[in-house]
Amino acid sequence: MLTGVVTSEMGGWGDHFAYHIITLYGYDNTYNYSSDKMVYYVDTASNLAGYSGSYFHKVTLTDMWNYVSPNNVQSW
């Protein structure tokens, strides 16, 4: 799924604030609490955009919600 995010708190972006699109490709639902559930995503931004992180990421569901909430746009 493609989703909009705000980059200011995401790994690899530092304090750089931008509206951005990432691809969610997986979800780990094996944990008991929602704060422990994991979301997998791909960020393909370049260094020219201010990104210095890796391609594949795994973050908590809570963190993903914080990234998505300010730029809540999805495409299935």
N, C-alpha and C positions, 0 to 999 in steps of 0.2 A: 504494500500500500504506500502511496506517496502521501506525505503530510508536510504541512508548513510548520516551521519552528522559528524561534528567535535564538540567535547564536550566542548571546552574551554569557551564558552560564555553561555552555557545552564544551566538552573537552576538545582541545586543538584550536579553539577560537580566541582564547585569552579573554580580554574585555571587549572584543570587537562585537558591536551590536549590528545585526543585519537580519532582515526577514529572509528565510532560506527554505529550500525544499530538500527533504531527505527521503530515503526509501526504508520503510520498516519491512523486515523479512522474516522475523521469527519472534516467538514468545515462549518463555519458560514458565509454566504454571505449576511446577512441582512443589512450590513452597506454600506454607500455610497462611502467611500474611501478605496483604497486597503490597506492602513496602518491600518485601523480599522477592516479589515476582520480577522477572527480568525481560527486557525487550531488546531485540537485536536490530541494528540499523546500519545502513551504509551511508557514508558521507563522501561525495565525490568532488567537493570543492577543491580549488587549486590554491597554491601559495599566493598567487596574484590576488585572490579574494580575501586574503588574510588568514587562511587556514593552514595549520601546521600539524594536524593530527593524522591518525591512521585511517585506513579505508573502512574497516569493520569495527563496530562498537557493540558493547553490551552494557546497558544501564538499568537501574531499577525502574519499575513502572511509575513510581512517584516522581523520579527525575524526568522521565519522558513526559509525564503530564505537565510538569513545570516548563518544559521546552515548548510544548505544543500549545498550551493555553493562550499565550499572547498572540499567536498567529494560527488560529484554528481553521485550517483549510485542508481537506483531504480529497483524494481521488482514488477510487477503487479500480 
